[in-house]
Amino acid sequence: MHYVLRYGLSALGLTSAGMGLLSLMPRLSARTWLTQMALSEFPALPIGVGGLVAWAGWRAHVQSAFMFGAAGALMSAHPLRHVRNAHRNMKAEMQAMLGRRYETQIQHAALARCQKYPWSLRRTFNAHRVGQYKVTVDRDVVYCERPTRALKADIYRPAWVAPDHGPLPAIIVLHPGAWSSGDKSWVFTPHDMTLAQSGYVVIDIQYRFINETGWPGQMDDCREAIRWVRRNAAQLGVDPKRIALLGRSSGGHVALSTAFRATGEHADTRVSAVIGIYAPSNLTMVGEKVDPRVEKLMGGDLDAAPEQYIDASPITHAGPECPPTLLVHGQKDGLVYAINSEMLRWTLRRHGVPVALLRIPWGHHAFDGLPGGLGTQLAQYHIDRFLAWSLYHEQ
């Protein structure tokens, strides 16, 4: 029995150490990605497991279990050691973009609806529960007919708005999926509801995939969504002058491209603000492996069509006419490297465009797909304030 206890505790200790290593390391592979992301976003779980194993090992005099368990708990605490500095850096970025007293420029009621704290235990456990949000949802509303299919949107509205309240700002959301998969709302329904409850009409849209059209078809779909919202502003209860775009990954690429290229014949698609979350801003930067989905989007590889890659990169079109821009990126993103957002931030600042970059030191690609996660809450605190400043600016 003693040997069973010893070996069992040692195995649990090794498991705890393995969890700690996964939490500490950058993305290893597609197979470990979700596990690593979950361990980093909810570090209390692996810390607790490691602490319990270390305690049991100490009580049972199993040195290996104590050492491995303690090591696992310490490594799993990596995100917590960076939280304070991450929040401080985000706050500094926001103040550098909008001014030290930017919150005083937000309408009081809108600021009161923003997330109150950078992190809360309640949101950790409840953020995923869609039944708690006071919103109404209209699903599968067609906003555009294309030869391949009808493009649809899910529309979220705050339920607390009175009939005589007046029009609300709109946020058009574009999902991730490498231009080849995904759908409106998808796993981000809680986030759409969070935004709607904060006083926005959230319009989460579909756009065509690479098996339906190449670039710039996706941008054309986003432009059509903006025009559709403006044409139907009265029916939707939207202020056509207060529209923002928010996109993640490939959706972030489309959102940034649309916002930065709203000139000439497309001037009617100008927006008040844009948010790019782990978005590829420079398609000429090739990672360790060439992504065949990017090649299909561009109609060839980088050597065959360099001008197409350059033109399709949002950073190419970054200029003084761009709207206020918020970028969010995990520093451990192994799919879309954080240098994409760093370079775009620098370019926009050089042109005098209000821009901030929220850096999540422990964040992996799609980290905010886990509602209530540590990085998700920290980023949302500042996203709320950026949107309120952009769309509820005190006159």
Secondary structure, 3 states (H helix, E strand, C coil): CHHHHHHHHHHHHHHHHHHHHHHHCCCCCHHHHHHHHHHHHCCHHHHHHHHHHHHHHHHCCCHHHHHHHHHHHHHHCHHHHHHHHHHHHHHHHHHHHHCCCHHHHECHHHHHHCCCCCCCHHHHHHCCCHHHCCEEEEEEEEEEECCCCEEEEEEEEECCCCCCCCCEEEEEEECCCCCCCCCCCHHHHHHHHHHHHCCCEEEEECCCCCCCCCCCHHHHHHHHHHHHHHHCHHHHCEEEEEEEEEEECHHHHHHHHHHHCCCHHHHHHCCCEEEEECCCCCCCCCCCCCCHHHHHHHCCCCCCCHHHHHHCCHHHHCCCCCCCEEEEEECCCCCCCCHHHHHHHHHHHHCCCCEEEEEECCCCCCHHHCCCCHHHHHHHHHHHHHHHHHHCECC
